[in-house]
Amino acid sequence: MLFKGGKVFSGEKFERTDVRVENGKIVEIGEGLSEKAGEEVVELGDDLLIPGFIDLHTHGCMGYDFSTADKEEIDKMCAFYFSKGITSVAGTTMTMGYEDYKKAAATIGEYMESVEGHNLIGINMEGPFLSVEKKGAHDPQYIIDTSQEKMDELNALAKGHFLIVDVAPERPGAIAFIEKNSKDYVISVAHTAADYEKAMEAFRAGATEVTHLFNAMNGLGHRDPGVPGAAFASGANVEMICDGIHIHPTVMRMVYKMLGEHLMVISDSMSAAGLQDGEYVLGGLPVFVKDGKATLKDGTIAGSTTDMLKELGVWMEQCGLSMEEILPCMTINQARAVHMEDKIGSIEEGKAADLVIMSEKREIKAVYKNGVRKV
C-alpha cells in the first residue's frame, strides 16, 4: 500500500511526503515514491496522515465495560475505538470483588490471545490497591492493600497481559510492591492521599507514571506540592483527562508547558462513551450522565464520556494549541511510557502501520491497524 501526496505528521510538523506499507509495517517514507506493481495507492490530497491515537486509560464505551464485558462486547468496544482513530488501547479495569476481577482478567487475556486485528495492547489495572480516602468512583468495600499473590494470579489468568498497575503508595507494603513489580509492569501512582515525600519515595522505588493528574489526589500547593509536584520533580509521565470537565483549560495549558514531553492525554471513558445521557454502571456503582458529565449519586465525577478525537478538539478549541503541538501527547508519549516506542506511536520506517487519515476539520476518513483498514 502506498499513501501519496498527503500531509504526513513527522512527529513535529506536517510534511508533504509519501508513505509505503508492506506486511503491516511502514517500510519507506519519501517524496515522489513510485508505485509498485500490484500496490494499492491511496491518494491523500489535502487530508492528513497521522499516527493512530493511543489511549492508556479507558474503562469502556457503547454501554460496555472491560470489567464485565464478554468477548463479543470487547469486539464492539474495539470497533468504537477504531472509529475514533484509536489504534492502541489499554483496557482498564475497576476495583471490584476478587472473583469478578479474576473473570475479567481471564476474559481480556483470552481475547487478546485468540482474536486477530484488535487494538488492545494490555490491561491497565486501576484498583484494588488504592486509597479509600481518594477512592473517586471506586467501590471502597473492595479496596485492599497490595498483594503479590493476587497480582501474580491475575496476570497469569490474563496470560501475561497486565501492562499498567495503579497503586496508592501510602498503603501498607506498597513501596516494596512497587520496587518488586516495576520490573514487570508500568507502576502508576493513583487514587492516593500521598504527600510529596511519599510520592517521591514511590518514584524512587520504580513508579514512572501518575494516573489522571490532579484527580483523586491532593492538589498542588505552593508549600505542599503533593503528587503533581513530585511528578514534575521526578520526571514521571502523567495521564490527564482532557474533556474540558475534569481539568480547566488553563491548567491543561500549564501542564503542557511544564510537562509536555511527559504528558499523556487519556479518556478515562466509561460505558456511556458514544451514547446518550442516562444511567449507567461503572465498577458496579450506578453512574448518572447529564450533558456528557458522568457522576455518582453524590456528585463525584465517575470517569468520562469522551474519546481521544473529542479531546483533540478540546485542546485546539479551548486551549489554543495546534494539532502539531498536541499530537505527540496522544501518540508517541504514550508509546514511550509503556516501552513500545519502537513499535507504535509515530510514522517511522520499521514501525507498525497504525495510521489515521483525517481531514483538516478533524473528520476521520480511514483508520488502519497494522496496514489493515478498520474504518
C-alpha positions as CSV (number, residue, x, y, z in Angstrom):
1,M,0.0,0.0,0.0
2,L,1.3,3.5,-0.9
3,F,-0.1,6.7,0.7
4,K,0.6,9.5,-1.7
5,G,0.6,13.2,-1.7
6,G,-0.8,14.0,1.8
7,K,0.3,16.0,4.7
8,V,2.1,13.4,6.9
9,F,2.8,14.1,10.6
10,S,6.6,13.7,11.1
11,G,6.5,13.9,14.9
12,E,6.9,17.7,14.9
13,K,5.1,19.0,11.9
14,F,3.1,18.1,8.8
15,E,5.2,17.5,5.6
16,R,4.2,16.6,2.1
17,T,5.6,13.1,1.6
18,D,4.6,9.5,0.7
19,V,4.5,6.5,2.9
20,R,4.8,2.9,1.8
21,V,3.4,0.0,3.9
22,E,4.3,-3.7,3.4
23,N,3.3,-6.6,5.6
24,G,1.7,-4.4,8.2
25,K,4.8,-2.1,8.7
26,I,6.0,1.2,7.4
27,V,8.9,0.4,5.1
28,E,9.6,3.6,3.2
29,I,8.9,7.4,3.6
30,G,9.9,9.9,1.0
31,E,8.7,12.3,-1.7
32,G,7.7,11.1,-5.1
33,L,7.7,7.3,-4.3
34,S,6.9,5.3,-7.4
35,E,4.0,2.8,-7.4
36,K,5.0,-0.8,-7.4
37,A,3.2,-3.5,-9.5
38,G,0.0,-4.6,-7.7
39,E,0.4,-2.0,-4.9
40,E,-2.8,-0.2,-3.7
41,V,-2.4,3.5,-3.9
42,V,-4.2,5.9,-1.5
43,E,-4.3,9.4,-2.8
44,L,-4.5,11.7,0.2
45,G,-4.9,15.0,-1.5
46,D,-5.4,17.7,1.2
47,D,-6.0,15.1,4.0
48,L,-3.7,14.5,6.9
49,L,-1.9,11.2,7.8
50,I,-1.3,10.9,11.5
51,P,-0.3,8.0,13.8
52,G,-3.2,6.2,15.5
53,F,-4.1,7.6,18.9
54,I,-3.1,5.6,22.0
55,D,-5.5,5.6,24.9
56,L,-3.9,4.0,28.0
57,H,-6.8,4.5,30.3
58,T,-10.3,3.7,29.2
59,H,-12.9,1.6,31.1
60,G,-15.3,1.2,28.2
61,C,-17.8,2.6,25.7
62,M,-21.0,1.9,23.9
63,G,-22.7,0.5,27.0
64,Y,-19.9,-1.9,27.8
65,D,-17.1,-2.1,30.5
66,F,-13.8,-4.0,30.4
67,S,-14.5,-5.2,34.0
68,T,-17.6,-7.1,32.9
69,A,-17.5,-7.5,29.1
70,D,-17.5,-10.7,27.3
71,K,-15.6,-11.3,24.0
72,E,-18.4,-10.0,21.8
73,E,-18.7,-6.9,23.8
74,I,-15.0,-6.3,23.7
75,D,-15.3,-6.6,19.9
76,K,-17.8,-3.8,19.9
77,M,-15.6,-1.6,22.1
78,C,-12.6,-2.1,19.9
79,A,-14.7,-1.1,16.9
80,F,-15.8,2.1,18.6
81,Y,-12.1,3.0,19.4
82,F,-11.1,2.4,15.8
83,S,-13.9,4.7,14.7
84,K,-12.3,7.5,16.7
85,G,-8.8,6.9,15.4
86,I,-7.6,5.0,18.4
87,T,-5.4,2.1,17.3
88,S,-3.9,1.1,20.6
89,V,-5.9,0.7,23.9
90,A,-5.1,-0.4,27.4
91,G,-8.4,-1.9,28.6
92,T,-8.8,-0.5,32.1
93,T,-10.4,-2.5,35.0
94,M,-12.1,-1.1,38.1
95,T,-11.9,-2.1,41.8
96,M,-14.3,-5.0,42.2
97,G,-14.7,-8.3,44.0
98,Y,-11.8,-10.6,43.5
99,E,-13.7,-13.3,41.8
100,D,-15.0,-10.8,39.4
101,Y,-11.5,-9.4,38.8
102,K,-10.3,-12.9,38.0
103,K,-13.0,-13.4,35.5
104,A,-12.3,-10.0,33.8
105,A,-8.5,-10.8,33.7
106,A,-9.1,-14.2,32.1
107,T,-11.6,-12.8,29.5
108,I,-9.4,-9.9,28.4
109,G,-6.3,-12.1,28.3
110,E,-8.1,-14.8,26.2
111,Y,-9.5,-12.2,23.9
112,M,-6.0,-10.7,23.2
113,E,-4.6,-14.2,22.6
114,S,-7.4,-15.6,20.4
115,V,-8.8,-12.6,18.4
116,E,-6.9,-11.1,15.4
117,G,-6.9,-7.5,14.4
118,H,-7.9,-5.9,17.7
119,N,-6.4,-2.8,19.1
120,L,-5.7,-3.9,22.7
121,I,-2.1,-3.6,23.9
122,G,-2.7,-4.7,27.5
123,I,-4.6,-4.2,30.7
124,N,-4.5,-1.1,32.9
125,M,-5.2,-2.4,36.5
126,E,-6.9,0.6,38.2
127,G,-7.7,-0.9,41.6
128,P,-7.9,-2.5,44.1
129,F,-4.6,-1.2,45.5
130,L,-5.9,2.3,46.1
131,S,-6.7,4.7,48.9
132,V,-10.2,4.7,50.3
133,E,-9.8,8.4,51.1
134,K,-9.3,9.2,47.4
135,K,-11.4,6.4,46.0
136,G,-13.3,8.5,43.5
137,A,-15.8,6.2,41.8
138,H,-14.2,3.0,43.1
139,D,-16.2,0.8,45.4
140,P,-14.5,1.1,48.8
141,Q,-15.6,-2.3,50.1
142,Y,-13.2,-3.9,47.6
143,I,-10.2,-1.7,48.1
144,I,-7.3,-3.6,49.6
145,D,-3.6,-3.5,50.4
146,T,-1.1,-4.5,47.7
147,S,-0.9,-8.3,47.3
148,Q,1.8,-10.1,45.4
149,E,-0.2,-13.3,45.4
150,K,-3.2,-11.7,43.8
151,M,-1.1,-9.7,41.3
152,D,0.6,-12.9,40.2
153,E,-2.6,-14.9,39.9
154,L,-4.4,-12.2,38.0
155,N,-1.6,-11.7,35.5
156,A,-1.4,-15.5,35.0
157,L,-5.1,-15.5,34.2
158,A,-4.6,-12.6,31.8
159,K,-1.9,-14.6,30.1
160,G,0.7,-12.0,31.0
161,H,-1.2,-9.1,29.5
162,F,-1.3,-6.7,32.5
163,L,0.6,-3.6,31.4
164,I,-0.1,-0.9,34.0
165,V,-0.7,-1.4,37.7
166,D,-2.1,1.6,39.7
167,V,-1.0,1.9,43.3
168,A,-1.6,4.3,46.2
169,P,1.9,4.4,47.7
170,E,0.9,5.1,51.2
171,R,-0.8,1.8,51.7
172,P,1.0,-0.8,53.8
173,G,3.6,-2.7,51.8
174,A,3.0,-0.5,48.7
175,I,6.6,0.7,48.3
176,A,8.1,-2.8,48.5
177,F,5.4,-3.9,46.0
178,I,6.3,-1.0,43.6
179,E,10.0,-1.9,43.9
180,K,9.4,-5.5,43.0
181,N,6.8,-5.1,40.3
182,S,8.2,-2.1,38.5
183,K,10.5,-4.5,36.7
184,D,7.5,-6.2,35.1
185,Y,4.8,-3.5,34.9
186,V,4.4,0.2,34.5
187,I,3.5,1.4,38.0
188,S,1.3,4.4,38.2
189,V,0.7,6.4,41.4
190,A,-3.1,6.6,41.7
191,H,-6.1,7.4,43.9
192,T,-3.8,8.5,46.6
193,A,-3.6,10.7,49.7
194,A,0.2,10.6,49.5
195,D,2.1,13.8,50.2
196,Y,5.2,14.9,48.2
197,E,7.7,12.9,50.2
198,K,5.7,9.6,49.9
199,A,5.1,10.2,46.2
200,M,8.9,10.8,45.7
201,E,9.5,7.6,47.6
202,A,7.2,5.7,45.1
203,F,9.1,7.2,42.1
204,R,12.4,6.3,43.6
205,A,11.1,2.7,44.1
206,G,10.3,2.5,40.4
207,A,6.9,4.1,39.7
208,T,7.0,6.0,36.5
209,E,3.5,7.3,36.0
210,V,0.7,9.3,37.6
211,T,-3.0,8.3,37.0
212,H,-5.3,11.2,35.8
213,L,-3.2,14.0,37.2
214,F,-5.0,16.3,39.8
215,N,-8.0,13.9,40.0
216,A,-8.2,11.7,43.1
217,M,-5.2,13.1,44.8
218,N,-4.2,16.1,46.9
219,G,-3.8,19.3,44.8
220,L,-0.6,21.2,44.0
221,G,0.2,23.6,46.8
222,H,2.9,26.2,46.9
223,R,4.3,24.8,50.1
224,D,3.0,21.2,49.7
225,P,3.5,20.2,46.1
226,G,2.0,16.8,46.6
227,V,1.9,14.2,43.8
228,P,1.7,16.8,41.0
229,G,4.9,18.4,42.3
230,A,6.6,15.0,42.7
231,A,5.7,14.1,39.2
232,F,7.5,17.3,37.9
233,A,10.5,16.7,40.2
234,S,10.9,13.0,39.2
235,G,10.2,13.3,35.5
236,A,7.3,10.9,35.7
237,N,4.8,10.5,32.9
238,V,1.3,11.9,33.7
239,E,-2.1,11.0,32.4
240,M,-4.6,13.8,32.1
241,I,-8.3,13.6,31.3
242,C,-8.8,16.4,28.7
243,D,-12.6,16.6,28.3
244,G,-12.9,20.2,29.5
245,I,-14.7,18.9,32.6
246,H,-12.0,17.2,34.7
247,I,-9.3,19.9,34.2
248,H,-9.7,23.6,33.4
249,P,-8.2,24.5,30.0
250,T,-5.8,27.0,31.7
251,V,-4.4,24.2,33.9
252,M,-4.2,21.9,30.8
253,R,-2.1,24.6,29.0
254,M,0.0,25.0,32.2
255,V,0.7,21.2,32.4
256,Y,1.5,21.1,28.7
257,K,4.1,23.9,29.1
258,M,5.6,22.2,32.2
259,L,5.4,18.5,31.3
260,G,4.8,18.4,27.6
261,E,7.1,15.5,26.8
262,H,5.7,13.5,29.7
263,L,2.0,14.5,29.2
264,M,-0.3,11.7,28.1
265,V,-3.9,12.5,27.1
266,I,-6.3,9.8,28.2
267,S,-10.0,9.5,28.1
268,D,-10.8,7.6,31.3
269,S,-14.1,6.9,29.5
270,M,-16.8,4.7,30.9
271,S,-19.6,2.7,29.3
272,A,-21.6,5.8,28.4
273,A,-19.0,7.0,25.9
274,G,-20.6,7.1,22.5
275,L,-24.1,7.0,23.9
276,Q,-26.7,9.5,25.2
277,D,-27.2,10.9,28.7
278,G,-28.8,8.4,31.1
279,E,-28.0,6.0,33.9
280,Y,-25.1,3.6,33.6
281,V,-22.8,1.4,35.7
282,L,-19.1,1.8,36.5
283,G,-17.3,-0.8,38.7
284,G,-20.7,-2.0,40.0
285,L,-21.8,1.5,41.1
286,P,-24.6,3.5,39.4
287,V,-23.4,6.5,37.3
288,F,-25.6,9.3,36.1
289,V,-24.7,11.1,32.8
290,K,-26.1,14.6,32.2
291,D,-24.8,16.9,29.5
292,G,-21.9,14.5,28.9
293,K,-20.7,14.6,32.6
294,A,-20.7,11.3,34.5
295,T,-21.1,11.4,38.2
296,L,-22.1,9.1,41.1
297,K,-25.2,9.9,43.0
298,D,-23.3,12.1,45.4
299,G,-21.9,14.2,42.6
300,T,-18.4,12.6,42.5
301,I,-17.1,12.6,38.9
302,A,-17.1,9.0,37.6
303,G,-14.9,8.7,34.6
304,S,-15.8,10.5,31.4
305,T,-17.8,10.1,28.2
306,T,-15.2,11.5,25.9
307,D,-12.7,9.9,23.4
308,M,-9.3,10.9,22.0
309,L,-10.8,12.6,18.9
310,K,-13.0,14.8,21.1
311,E,-10.1,15.6,23.3
312,L,-8.1,16.7,20.3
313,G,-10.8,19.2,19.7
314,V,-10.7,20.5,23.3
315,W,-7.0,21.1,23.1
316,M,-7.4,23.0,19.8
317,E,-10.6,25.0,20.5
318,Q,-10.4,25.6,24.3
319,C,-6.6,25.6,24.9
320,G,-5.4,27.2,21.7
321,L,-2.9,24.6,20.8
322,S,-2.2,23.4,17.2
323,M,-2.7,19.8,16.1
324,E,1.1,19.6,15.7
325,E,1.7,20.7,19.3
326,I,-0.7,18.2,21.0
327,L,-0.4,15.1,18.7
328,P,2.7,13.8,20.5
329,C,0.8,13.8,23.8
330,M,-1.8,11.5,22.2
331,T,0.7,9.1,20.4
332,I,4.4,8.8,21.0
333,N,4.4,9.9,24.6
334,Q,2.1,7.0,25.5
335,A,4.2,4.6,23.4
336,R,7.4,5.6,25.4
337,A,5.6,5.4,28.7
338,V,4.8,1.7,28.1
339,H,8.1,0.9,26.4
340,M,6.5,0.4,22.9
341,E,8.1,3.4,21.1
342,D,9.9,1.0,18.8
343,K,6.6,-0.4,17.5
344,I,3.9,2.3,17.7
345,G,3.3,6.0,18.3
346,S,4.8,7.7,15.2
347,I,5.1,7.4,11.5
348,E,8.6,6.0,11.1
349,E,10.2,3.2,9.0
350,G,10.0,-0.1,10.8
351,K,7.0,0.7,12.9
352,A,3.5,-0.7,12.7
353,A,1.3,0.9,10.1
354,D,-1.2,2.2,12.7
355,L,-2.4,5.2,10.7
356,V,-5.3,7.6,10.5
357,I,-6.4,9.6,7.5
358,M,-8.1,12.8,8.8
359,S,-9.4,16.0,7.2
360,E,-8.1,19.3,8.4
361,K,-11.5,19.7,10.1
362,R,-10.7,16.5,12.2
363,E,-13.0,14.2,10.3
364,I,-11.9,10.6,10.3
365,K,-11.6,9.3,6.7
366,A,-9.9,6.0,7.3
367,V,-8.1,4.0,10.1
368,Y,-5.5,1.3,9.6
369,K,-4.2,-1.2,12.1
370,N,-1.0,-3.0,11.0
371,G,-1.8,-1.8,7.5
372,V,-5.3,-3.3,7.5
373,R,-8.2,-0.9,7.1
374,K,-10.6,-0.9,10.0
375,V,-12.7,2.2,9.2
